[in-house]
Each structure stands twice: as structure tokens, then as C-alpha cells.
Amino acid sequence: MRSQRDLVLITGRWRKDSSLYPAEKLITILKAYADSITWIATKEGGLDYHDDCVHLIEVPDRLVEEPFYLNLFYHILHQLRVLSLLVRTRGDTVVFAFGSDLCLLPIIFGRLAGKEVILRSDGRPSKVYGMGKDQAAPIIERIFWLIERITYATASRLVPESPVMVSRYHLERYQHKIETGGLYVDTGLFISIKEVEKRRFRVGYVGRLSEEKGVLAFAESLSTILSDPGEEAMIIGYGHLAPVVARILSDGGIQHQVLCTGRIENRDLPRYLNEIQMVVLPSAFEGLPNVVLEAMACGCAVLATPVGGIPDLVHDGVTGFLLDDQSPEAIARGISRAYSHYDLAGITENARHLIEQQYTFPAAVERYGRVLGIPPPAE
């Protein structure tokens, strides 16, 4: 008989334009092992989420990025609120995920209270912050690094999204308690229904329109990529940089060659992906991005920066292509190199096969059985 648990999921402080989609996937996986799930969550503007099987508790917060001392004040206040809720919440296993690496006080309390604490990391905050150009960045990076050392050491189990992230983020010292925790693709929904060479859009971008995603560099590269007036590109997503993207396209005289869809429902995404030959992801940092998994499942060629867990998915010249850097010039070169490959269709087939082997829902349930130390449910 399989052991069930009362699970608590604690997620980070999310901006208004952050997607619930990855968290919803994780909850779907955890349901296979849970008698009950309590989700303690914070999102600017509130969460639009309804699930009769999940008890959602929203934590009030104020997201202030600058100045840093004010950000720190609200971060500590948020932790105290989460801690107060955790004290009053039933649950023998607490999963911290999606931006909770620095949730120091609740993680320490969880262990002191005898709970199993699982910390799922999609990238070390110290590494991400260290990429900033702020003069205080080295000091803040060091503070984050010290907090990470404590939270990673305290957690019962450390769960990076992908194997390559163990070495990339120097987690080898925790190898004895590491299990990787990638999510999954709905391979019945995300399927390839059109041959890659018959698709309308030469290249596409899918994701939030924000600085770290590299969307501005992608937009700037399009004037080179779309040199033929008959060629088209698609940009799927929303965010505060939408007006800047529109201006770049207009300045390049290619606004009529680029379809900007804005936000679309996830259930409609496979239809859009099946009109894109190549999906480009020029991010500065990532975990194991859903868009890469889903694009590969839909038969798109993928060109991406080798950040986060992407190298575990995109093997250059085998299941996709890797960018040299984030610049518009590198993106244009990368696209040209990819299209000169002798067997682009074969690469997309390899990518789909990888998804079917490692990133289906049953594979994800099995992974999280190892994370939780519970045998997977019988089929």
C-alpha cells in the first residue's frame, strides 16, 4: 500500500506577469502522492487559481525592487508571514519551489519542527543577481550566497530542475541528498501536426517580454533574419517591454512581417507552435523552461542560450542548437547556422523522442516519487 502525505507547497514572491503554469504542473504531479495539499503563495495582484483538491492561502506582500534595503524589509516581513502560516498548517512534508531558495526562516523552522523539507531550485539567486550591473551587486550576491549555503544545507532534500544544474551551480557538496525534479509536457496536447518546412513562420519567440528573456535582442535580430519580404516571424507573450519591441520592429521596417500575439491561453499554444519552424530562447538565465520542452514536443527546432538546465535538453546539432551569446548578431548567426544543417527535420525528431523518453507525465511522477521517497502509484 502506498504511503500518502499531507503536503505543503510554498512558492516565492511573484511579479504580476509571472505565470502560474509551472506551479500548476508541480501540483498535478504532487497530487499523485498527497492526501492533501496546502499551497502558500504570493503574487502581485493576486492569484486566479481554483482547485477543490488544493487549499490555497495567499500571503499579502509588497514587491519593491529598489532600494535594496526596502526590498529586504519586505522580504523578511514576507518570511515572517509565511512562517506564521506554516506554524498553523498541517503537513508533514513542505516543498519550497519557484523562487523559495532564500526562504530562510520557514526552511529552518520546518526542520526544527520535524518536517521533511524539500527545496526545489530552478537556479541560484546569487548567480542570477551576480549578473547585474549594480555597484552593490557583489555585496548582495555574497549575502544571497550565504543564505543559500544555509537553506541548501538545512533542507532534507535538494531538487535542482536538471542534472547539469548540479555542477553549474556548484551543488556537488549536497550530492547525497539531491534528486532532480524536472516537470513534464502533456504529450497528448503538444504534438507535431505539420512538417517543419511547411510552417508559415521562419522563427518565433515564446515567453514573457522582459529584459532577462532576451526579447529585445531577438526583435533587433529580425531585421537581418527577415531579409526576404516574404519571410515572417511570430512573438508570443506579454510584458512591460511590449511597446519597446513594437518600436524596434517599426524602426527596422519589418512590423508587417512579425505577428505579435500578446498573451494566449496555454491550450492554444500547440496550434501556434505548429506554425513556427524555429523557436528562439535567448535568455540570460533559466531553469528548465517549459517553452523549450513544449516547442520540442511540437516539432519545432530550438535555438537557445546554454543557461540553466537547457544543455540537458538542447544538445547542439542533435536535439537543437545553442547560441554563442545573447546578442542580436549571435542570434542571427545561430539561426543561419541552424538552417544550414543538413537534417533539420531529423533534429526535430530527435527532440520529440527525448521528450517522449524523459518528460512525460508518468516520468515526472516517477521522478517525484524518488524526491518524496515514495514508490510511484501503480498503473
C-alpha positions in Angstrom: 0.0 0.0 0.0 1.3 3.4 -1.0 2.2 6.0 1.7 0.3 9.2 1.3 1.2 12.6 2.8 -0.1 15.9 3.8 1.9 18.3 1.6 2.6 22.0 1.9 3.8 23.9 -1.2 5.5 27.2 -0.6 6.3 29.4 -3.6 8.2 32.6 -3.9 7.2 36.2 -4.3 5.9 36.5 -7.8 5.5 39.6 -10.0 2.2 40.4 -11.7 3.3 39.0 -15.0 4.6 35.7 -13.6 2.8 32.6 -14.9 1.2 30.0 -12.6 1.7 27.3 -15.2 4.8 25.6 -13.8 3.4 25.6 -10.3 0.2 24.1 -11.6 2.2 21.3 -13.2 4.1 20.6 -10.0 0.8 20.4 -8.1 -0.6 18.0 -10.6 2.5 15.7 -10.0 2.3 16.1 -6.2 -1.4 15.1 -6.2 -0.3 11.5 -7.1 1.3 11.3 -3.6 -0.8 13.6 -1.4 -3.8 13.1 0.9 -4.0 16.9 1.0 -2.1 19.9 -0.5 -1.9 23.3 1.0 -0.4 26.0 -1.3 1.1 29.1 0.4 1.6 31.6 -2.4 2.3 35.2 -3.1 1.6 37.0 -6.4 1.4 40.7 -7.1 -2.3 41.4 -7.9 -3.5 38.1 -6.5 -3.8 34.5 -7.9 -6.5 33.3 -10.2 -6.5 29.7 -9.2 -9.2 27.3 -8.3 -8.8 23.6 -7.4 -11.1 21.7 -5.0 -8.2 19.4 -4.1 -5.8 22.3 -3.1 -6.2 24.7 -0.1 -4.7 28.0 -1.4 -3.5 30.5 1.2 -2.4 33.9 -0.3 0.2 35.9 1.5 -0.1 39.7 1.3 3.1 41.3 0.1 4.5 44.4 -1.5 7.1 43.9 -4.2 9.6 46.8 -4.1 12.8 46.1 -6.0 14.6 49.3 -5.3 16.1 50.5 -3.0 17.5 47.2 -1.8 17.1 47.8 1.9 13.3 48.3 1.4 13.2 45.1 -0.7 15.0 43.3 2.1 12.5 44.6 4.7 9.5 43.3 2.7 11.3 40.0 2.0 11.8 39.5 5.8 8.2 40.5 6.5 7.0 38.0 3.9 9.1 35.3 5.5 7.5 36.0 8.9 4.1 35.8 7.4 4.9 32.5 5.7 6.4 31.2 9.0 3.2 32.2 10.9 1.1 30.3 8.4 3.4 27.3 8.4 3.1 27.0 12.2 -0.7 26.7 11.8 -0.8 24.4 8.8 -1.0 20.7 8.9 1.6 18.9 6.8 4.5 16.5 7.3 6.3 17.5 4.1 7.0 21.0 3.0 8.0 21.7 -0.6 9.7 25.1 -1.3 9.8 25.9 -5.0 9.8 28.6 -7.7 11.8 31.3 -6.1 12.0 30.0 -2.5 15.8 29.4 -2.3 16.1 32.3 0.1 13.1 31.5 2.3 15.5 31.1 5.3 13.2 31.3 8.3 10.5 29.0 7.2 13.0 26.4 6.0 14.8 26.4 9.4 11.5 26.2 11.2 10.3 23.3 9.1 13.4 21.2 10.0 13.2 22.2 13.7 9.5 21.2 13.7 10.5 17.7 12.4 9.0 18.2 8.9 10.6 16.9 5.8 11.8 20.0 3.9 12.2 19.7 0.1 13.8 22.6 -1.6 13.3 22.7 -5.4 15.6 25.1 -7.1 15.4 26.4 -10.6 18.6 28.5 -10.3 20.7 30.0 -7.5 19.6 33.6 -6.8 23.1 34.6 -6.0 24.2 33.6 -9.6 21.3 35.5 -11.1 21.9 38.6 -9.1 25.6 38.5 -9.7 24.9 39.1 -13.4 23.5 42.6 -12.6 25.5 45.8 -13.2 24.5 47.5 -10.0 27.6 48.6 -7.9 26.1 46.8 -4.9 25.6 43.5 -6.8 28.8 41.8 -5.5 27.8 42.5 -1.9 24.2 41.4 -2.4 25.4 38.3 -4.3 27.6 37.4 -1.3 24.6 37.8 1.1 22.5 35.6 -1.1 25.3 33.0 -1.3 25.5 32.8 2.4 21.7 32.4 2.8 21.8 29.7 0.1 24.5 27.8 1.9 22.2 27.7 5.0 19.0 26.8 3.2 20.6 24.1 1.0 22.4 22.6 3.9 19.2 22.7 6.1 16.8 21.1 3.5 16.2 17.4 3.8 16.3 17.1 0.0 17.6 19.4 -2.6 15.9 19.3 -6.0 17.5 21.1 -8.9 15.4 21.0 -12.1 18.0 19.3 -14.2 21.2 17.3 -13.8 23.5 19.9 -15.4 22.5 22.4 -12.7 24.3 20.4 -10.1 27.7 21.3 -11.5 26.7 24.7 -13.0 25.5 26.0 -9.6 28.2 24.1 -7.6 25.9 21.9 -5.7 28.2 18.9 -5.6 28.6 19.1 -1.8 24.9 18.2 -1.5 25.0 15.3 -3.8 24.0 12.8 -1.1 20.5 14.4 -0.9 20.0 15.6 -4.5 17.2 14.3 -6.8 16.5 16.2 -10.0 12.9 17.4 -10.4 12.1 18.4 -14.0 8.4 18.8 -14.8 6.6 17.4 -17.9 4.9 18.0 -21.2 1.4 17.0 -22.0 2.5 14.9 -25.0 -1.1 14.3 -26.0 -1.7 18.0 -26.4 1.7 19.2 -27.5 2.2 17.2 -30.7 3.7 17.8 -34.1 1.0 18.0 -36.8 2.8 19.9 -39.5 6.2 19.2 -41.1 8.7 21.8 -40.1 9.5 23.1 -43.6 5.8 23.7 -44.3 5.2 26.0 -41.4 4.5 29.7 -42.0 6.8 31.4 -39.6 10.5 31.1 -40.0 11.3 31.9 -36.4 9.4 32.6 -33.2 9.8 33.7 -29.6 7.5 32.5 -26.8 7.7 34.0 -23.3 7.5 37.0 -21.1 8.5 40.3 -22.7 11.1 41.2 -20.1 14.8 42.0 -20.1 16.2 38.7 -18.8 14.4 36.8 -21.6 16.4 38.5 -24.3 13.3 39.5 -26.3 14.8 42.9 -27.3 17.9 41.2 -28.8 15.6 38.8 -30.6 13.5 41.7 -32.0 16.7 43.5 -33.2 17.9 40.4 -34.9 14.8 40.1 -37.0 15.7 42.8 -39.5 18.7 40.6 -40.5 16.8 37.3 -40.4 13.7 38.5 -42.3 15.7 39.9 -45.3 13.2 38.4 -47.7 9.9 40.4 -47.6 8.0 37.0 -47.8 9.5 35.7 -44.6 7.7 36.1 -41.3 8.3 35.7 -37.5 6.0 35.4 -34.5 6.3 36.8 -31.0 4.1 35.2 -28.4 3.9 36.7 -25.0 3.2 39.8 -22.9 5.1 42.1 -20.6 6.2 45.6 -19.9 8.6 45.6 -22.9 5.8 45.2 -25.5 5.9 48.8 -26.6 9.7 48.7 -26.9 9.5 45.5 -29.1 6.9 47.2 -31.3 9.2 50.3 -31.7 12.2 48.1 -32.7 10.1 46.3 -35.3 8.8 49.6 -36.7 12.3 51.1 -36.8 13.5 48.1 -38.7 10.7 48.4 -41.2 9.5 44.8 -40.5 6.5 45.4 -38.4 4.2 43.8 -41.1 6.4 40.7 -41.2 6.1 40.0 -37.5 2.9 38.7 -35.8 2.8 39.8 -32.1 0.0 37.8 -30.5 0.1 39.1 -27.0 -1.0 36.6 -24.3 -2.5 33.4 -25.4 -4.1 30.5 -23.5 -1.8 27.5 -23.0 -4.4 25.2 -24.6 -4.0 27.2 -27.8 -0.2 27.2 -27.7 0.3 23.9 -29.7 -1.6 25.3 -32.6 0.7 28.4 -32.7 3.9 26.3 -32.2 2.9 24.2 -35.2 3.2 27.3 -37.4 6.8 28.1 -36.2 9.8 26.4 -37.8 12.3 27.5 -35.1 11.8 28.8 -31.6 14.5 31.0 -30.2 15.1 31.4 -26.5 17.9 33.9 -25.9 17.5 34.1 -22.1 20.2 35.4 -19.6 19.1 32.8 -17.1 16.6 29.9 -17.0 15.7 26.8 -15.1 14.3 24.1 -17.3 12.0 26.2 -19.4 8.6 24.8 -20.3 8.7 26.6 -23.6 11.7 24.5 -24.7 10.0 21.3 -23.7 6.8 22.2 -25.5 8.4 23.5 -28.6 10.4 20.3 -28.9 7.3 18.2 -28.4 5.6 20.2 -31.2 8.4 19.5 -33.7 10.0 23.0 -33.6 13.7 23.4 -34.0 15.0 25.1 -30.8 17.9 27.7 -30.6 18.7 28.7 -27.1 21.4 30.1 -24.8 23.2 27.3 -22.8 21.9 28.5 -19.4 20.3 26.7 -16.5 19.1 23.2 -17.5 18.9 23.9 -21.2 22.1 21.9 -22.1 20.3 18.8 -20.8 17.6 19.3 -23.4 19.3 21.0 -26.3 22.4 19.0 -27.5 23.9 21.2 -30.1 23.4 19.7 -33.6 21.5 16.7 -32.1 18.3 17.9 -30.5 18.6 21.6 -31.2 21.2 24.4 -31.4 22.9 26.5 -28.8 23.7 30.2 -29.0 27.1 31.7 -28.5 25.7 34.7 -26.6 22.6 36.8 -26.3 23.4 39.5 -28.8 21.3 40.2 -31.9 24.3 39.2 -34.1 24.7 35.9 -32.3 21.0 35.2 -32.7 21.2 35.9 -36.5 24.3 33.7 -36.8 22.7 30.9 -34.8 19.6 30.9 -37.0 21.7 30.9 -40.2 23.8 28.0 -38.8 20.7 26.0 -37.8 19.1 26.4 -41.2 22.3 25.3 -42.9 22.2 22.0 -41.1 21.8 19.0 -43.5 19.0 17.4 -41.5 16.9 19.9 -39.6 13.9 17.6 -39.7 16.0 14.8 -38.1 16.9 17.2 -35.3 13.3 17.9 -34.5 12.5 14.2 -34.5 15.4 13.6 -32.0 14.0 16.4 -29.8 10.5 14.9 -29.8 12.0 11.5 -28.9 13.8 13.0 -26.0 10.6 14.5 -24.6 8.8 11.2 -25.0 11.5 9.3 -23.2 12.1 11.7 -20.2 9.5 14.4 -19.9 6.1 12.7 -20.0 3.7 13.0 -17.0 4.4 9.4 -15.9 8.2 10.0 -16.0 7.7 13.2 -13.8 5.5 11.3 -11.3 8.3 8.7 -11.0 10.9 11.4 -10.5 8.9 13.0 -7.7 8.4 9.6 -6.1 12.1 9.5 -5.7 12.1 13.0 -4.4 9.5 12.2 -1.8 10.8 8.7 -1.0 7.5 7.1 -2.0 7.0 4.3 -4.6 5.2 5.6 -7.7 1.4 4.8 -7.9 0.6 1.5 -9.7 -0.6 2.0 -13.2 
